[in-house]
Amino acid sequence: MTNSSLVSEFIILGLTTRPELEKIIFIAFLIIYTVALIGNLIIFLLSIFDSGLNTPMYFFLGFLSFLDICCTSATVPKMLTAYVTKSKVISYYGCVAQLFFFTWPMGVELLLLTVMAYDRYIAIGNPLRYATIINRKVCIHVAIIITIIGSLNSLAHTYCTFRLPYCDDNKINHFFCEIMPLLKLACADTYINEIVVFTADFILGICCFCLTCISYVFIISTILKIRSAEGKRKAFSTCASHITIVSMYYGAVIFTYIRPRSSLSLEKDKIVSALYAVITPTLNPIIYSLRNKEVKEAFKRTVKGLLQHKLKSMT
């Protein structure tokens, strides 16, 4: 380190170094980001303003959409800007901010998916007391608590990553400032750092995953006790979307973080990171809206109301 100067900026190499593929990637990610932004924004606004969706389930769904907007907006706009300006440079503190505002919604989303699984268990297993157990006040308190926990988790990741010195090599082999690619650039021993990061991810990820699985064990047990086939179908349909999102999300996160160090591959990580950072947030509103009649009805009511208001203002 005595012969090296600390870096003041990083160069993000992106998903590929082949110029002929950059235009295709730019168009694809622009479309995906636009769909993710519009879809999640619609669900977020509907959960706030539509009285028909004024329930705990849609409160959490709206919060999930907000987190997805934050997650994609922390990474994709910078990548798209780099393709347009042909400048892949990001400042040191810009990289710090990007890592924090990416890991924050990721951590909160793990906790939120766990809460949503418990919410579905109460709705199916104890429907008569559902409104008492999961009310608006409880939802707000839960949202505040998991936001604080997610913030502390993100601060821990950001501190552990940027407490290390970064010297001559400043090229990040990724499409945003991610933990593992940054650790490979550090000009100091990262063993303790990797242990701390792995432990934090393991505790948060595995605990949330186990709690989610426990909720679904009780959900499945309750559904099997329902006598009618139609009743079973309706009960299962209320949590089918959540199961789909949980499967995609945990699969990608576990592959990226919770695995032996010897199996790390940055090229594979970039593809998997695109799955949980961009693709999953895009699919969330599609999966929930296509399978949910109440969301579609709320959207129709909102569009109809806007059209009527527009016609009145014109006359």
N, C-alpha and C positions, 0 to 999 in steps of 0.2 A: 504493500500500500504506500510505502514511502516514495516509490517511483511512479505512482499512478495518481491521476487527478480524478476526483469524484465527479460523476456524471451530473449534469444539470437538466438533461432531457433524455428521452428514450425514443427509439425508432421501432414502430410496430410493423412487423413484416406482413401481417395479414394472413388470410387463409391460404394464399398461394403466392409464389414468386414468379409465376408464368404470366406475362403481360396479356397473352391472348385469352386467358380465362378471367381477367379482372373485370372486363365489361359485363360478362355473363353473371359473375358473382354480384356485381353492383346492381344490376337490374333485378336479380332474384331477391337480394336482401332488401332492396327498396320496396318491392312489392310485399314481401313478407312483413316488413316493419310497418308499412302502411295498413295492412290488414290487421296486424296485432294492435296498433294504436287505435284504429277506428273501432274494432270489435270490443276491446277492453274498455274504451271510453264510453261506448254505448251502454254496456252492462253496468259500469260504475255509476253513470248518470241515472239510469233507470232505477237502480237500487236506492238512490237518494230521493228522487222526485216522484216516482210512481207509487201511489198509495197501495196498489195491489201487491207490491213486492216489499211491503213494510214488515218483514218477518226476519228472524235471526238467520235463517238459511241464506237469504238474499243480502243481508248485511255482510255476512262473511264472504259471499260470492263477489259483492262489490269491492270489498277490501282486497280480495285476491286479484281482481282486475286492476286495482290501483297498484299493487305490488308488481304485477306483470308489466304495466306501463313503465314503472321505475326501472325494472330490470332491463328491458330492451332499450330504453332511452339512455341508459348509462353506457351502453357499448356500441349499438348500431349506428347512431348519427355520426360519431367520430370516425367510424370505419368508412361510412359513405362519403364523408367529407374528404377523407384521405384519398379516395379514388378520384374524386372530382378535382381536387387541388394538386394531386400528385405529390403531396407532402405527407409522409408517414410519421412525422415527428410529433411527440407529445411531451409537454414539460414534465419535470419531476413531480411537481405538486399536482399537475393535472392527472398524472398516473396514480398518485395517492388518492385523489378524489374519486377517480374512476373505480379503483379497487374497492373503496369504502361503499360507494353508492351501488355497486354491483352485489357485493356480499351481503349488504343490509337486507334488501328484499328477498334474497335467496334464503337467508337464515329465518326471517320472519315467515316466509312461505312454508318452510318445513313445520314450524309451530302451528301455523294456521291450518294446514291440511290435517294435522292431528286433532285440532279443535273441531274442524268440520266433520271428522269421522265420529267424534263423540256426540256432536250435534245430531248426526243421522241416527246414532244408536238411541238417543233419548226420544227422537221423533218416532222411531219404529217400535222401540221397546216399552216406552212409557208415554204414549201420546196424550193421555188425559192430563198429565202434569207437565207437559212440554212447555207450555206458555209460562208456567211458574218457575221452572228450573232455568230455562234459557230465555230470559226476557231482554229488553233493550238495554237496560242498565248493566246486566251481566255481560252482554256483547261488547259494550263500550269498554268496560273494565278489562275484559280479556284482551281486546285489541290493544289497549295501552300497555298491558303487561308484556305481551309477546313482542310489541314494538321495542320496548326497553331491552328485553333479553336479546332480540335481534341486533339492536344497536351496540350492545356490549360485545356480542360475538363479532360483529363487523370491526369494531375498534380493536379487538384482540388480534384479528387477522391482519389488519392494516398495520398495527404497531409491530407485530412479529415480523412482517415482511420488510418494512422500511426502517427497522432499527439496524439492519445490515448495511454495510457500505457497498456501493456499486461503483466500479472503477471504469476501466477502459471499454469493456464490452457493454454496449447499451442497446443491442438489437434484440427485441422481444419476439420470439418465434411463436406468435399468436396473433389474434385479431383484436385483442384488448389486453389491458394490464391484468393478467391472471396470476395467481399465487405461484404455481409451480414453475412457469416460465421465468418469472422474476427471480426465484430462488436459484435457478441455474446460472443467472448472471452475477450473483453476489460474489464479491471477492473476499469471502470469509467463510469459515466453517458453518454450514447450515443445518448440521445434524440436530442440535437442540431445537432450532427453529422449526424443523420438520416434525419433530416429536410433539411440540406444543400445538402446531396447526393440526396435525393428525388427530391428537387427543381431543381437541375442541370439536373437530368435525365428527369424530367417532361418537362422542358423548351426545352431541346434539342430534346427529343423524340417526344413530341407532336407537336412542331413547324414543325419539319421535316415531320412528318406524315401528318399534315394538308396541308403543301405546296405540298406534293406528291399527296394527294387527289385532291387538286385544279388543278394540272396539268392534272390529269386523267379525271376530269370533262370536261376540255376543249378538251382533246384528244377524249373522247367518243362523245362529241358534234360535233367535226369535222368529225369523222368517220361516224356518222349518216347522215351527209349531203352528203356523197359520194353516188352517184346514183347506180353504179354497185355493185353487190354482190361480184365480184372478187376483186374490188378495196377496199371494206370494209374488206375482208378477209386478203388481203395483208397488209393493214394499221394496222389491229389488230395484225397480226403475228409479226410485228416489236416491239411490246411492251408486248407480252404475256409472254416472259421469265422474263422480269423485274417485271411484276405483280406477278408472282409465287414466285420469290425471296423475294420481298417486303412483301408479305403475310406471308411467313414462318418466316422471320426475325423479323418483328414487333410483330407478335403473341407471339413469344418466349420472346422477350425483355419486352413487356408490362406485360406478366404474371409474369416475374421475378422481375421487379423493380417497375412498376407503379400499385400498389395495396395496400390495407390497411395492416398495420403492423400486425394486428391480424390474417391475413390469411397466414402469412409466414410459410413455411414448408421446412426445409432444404433438406429433402429426395426428395421431389418433385422438388425442385430447382436444385438438382444435375442432374436429368434427363433432365429438360428443358435447363439447361446450356449446357449439352452435345449436345442438338439440335442446339443452335445458335453458340456454340463455335467450334463444330466439324462437325456435320452432314450438316448444311447449307453451310459452306465453301466447303464441298465435293460435294454437289449437284450443286453448282453454275456453275462450268465448264461443268458438264454433261448436265444441262438444257440448257445452252447457246449454246453448241456445237451441241447437238442433234437437236435443232430447227433452227440452223443457217447454211445455205448452204455456206455462205462465209467463215466461220471459218473452215468448213470441207474441202473446196477447198484449203484454205491456208495451212492447215495441209498436204494435199496430195502434194501440190507443194513443201513444205519444205522437206518432206520425199523423194520425187523424186529427188530433188536437192542434198540432202545428199548422196543418193545412187549413183547418177551419179558422184559426186565428189569422192566417195569411189572407184568406178570402174576405174576412170581416174588415181587415185593415185596408184592403183594396177597394171595398165598396163604401 
